[in-house]
Amino acid sequence: MTSPEDRCRLVLIVPDIADAEAKARVVGDALKGGDVASVIIPQYGLDDTVFQKHAELLVPLIQDAGAAALVADNSRVAGRAKADGLHITGNAAALAEAIEKHVPKMIVGGGNAMDRHHALEIGELQPDYIFFGKLDGDIKPEAHSKNVALGEWWSSMIAIPSIVMGGQDPASALVVAQAGVEFVALREAVFADPAMAATIVARINAELDEKAPRFED
């Protein structure tokens, strides 16, 4: 068993659950399944006060599991909840502003790169990572082929790590890994049946251990 750092790792996207404690319980269970590199916490239309309460429950839980807690788009809540970083879903200008304000105190990454041109624009900003896909883009069983192709192209050329949004089927994680991408993001694939979340995380990690390509140092 090798350390997961030398292969594609999991990034979880917190599901849209209105009750903060239920949400924390579901995420906490998933994290018991094994290696998770980071967890992205979207706001899902909550007002800032409620979102902050959610984040304050989630962030320490995520950090205790050894993962980085990344709050989507809300730097104030990220700061107050002592998150590790900010995930920016907006365009290159929004990402540039966040990098300028919060690096190196926080991890800042994101994307919204629809094509190679936009991806290279984002790369010039030197984010901590680039994200291909949308946080709620898991609308089919498989990962979007365009995002997988972008991730494969990017990872073969550029040192900034990439995260590719997977699909609703846990098997989509291996497809992303086999493209040479550093991280695969999953939401529905892990959380569609919350009782199964830990089992699915464990199963995906076992499959990645066995079949994912290894990165050279």
RAMOJO-V340197 format. One record per residue. N is the residue number from 1. PHI is phi as a letter, one per 20 degrees, with the letter a starting at -180 (999 if undefined). Layout:
n,phi
N,PHI
N,PHI
This chain:
n,phi
1,999
2,e
3,f
4,f
5,f
6,e
7,b
8,g
9,d
10,e
11,d
12,d
13,d
14,g
15,f
16,e
17,c
18,f
19,e
20,f
21,f
22,f
23,f
24,f
25,f
26,f
27,f
28,g
29,f
30,g
31,f
32,f
33,f
34,p
35,f
36,c
37,f
38,b
39,c
40,e
41,d
42,f
43,e
44,l
45,m
46,f
47,f
48,g
49,f
50,f
51,g
52,f
53,f
54,g
55,f
56,f
57,f
58,f
59,g
60,f
61,f
62,f
63,f
64,f
65,e
66,n
67,d
68,e
69,e
70,d
71,e
72,f
73,m
74,d
75,f
76,f
77,f
78,g
79,f
80,f
81,e
82,l
83,f
84,f
85,a
86,c
87,d
88,d
89,e
90,f
91,e
92,g
93,f
94,f
95,f
96,g
97,f
98,f
99,f
100,f
101,e
102,d
103,e
104,e
105,f
106,c
107,f
108,c
109,b
110,q
111,r
112,o
113,e
114,e
115,b
116,f
117,g
118,f
119,f
120,f
121,g
122,f
123,g
124,f
125,f
126,l
127,f
128,f
129,a
130,d
131,d
132,d
133,o
134,d
135,f
136,d
137,e
138,e
139,e
140,c
141,g
142,e
143,f
144,f
145,f
146,f
147,f
148,f
149,f
150,f
151,f
152,f
153,f
154,f
155,f
156,f
157,d
158,c
159,f
160,f
161,f
162,c
163,d
164,d
165,f
166,e
167,d
168,f
169,e
170,g
171,f
172,f
173,f
174,f
175,f
176,f
177,f
178,f
179,e
180,n
181,e
182,f
183,c
184,c
185,e
186,c
187,c
188,g
189,g
190,e
191,d
192,g
193,d
194,g
195,f
196,e
197,g
198,f
199,f
200,f
201,f
202,f
203,f
204,f
205,f
206,f
207,f
208,f
209,g
210,e
211,d
212,f
213,f
214,e
215,e
216,f
217,f
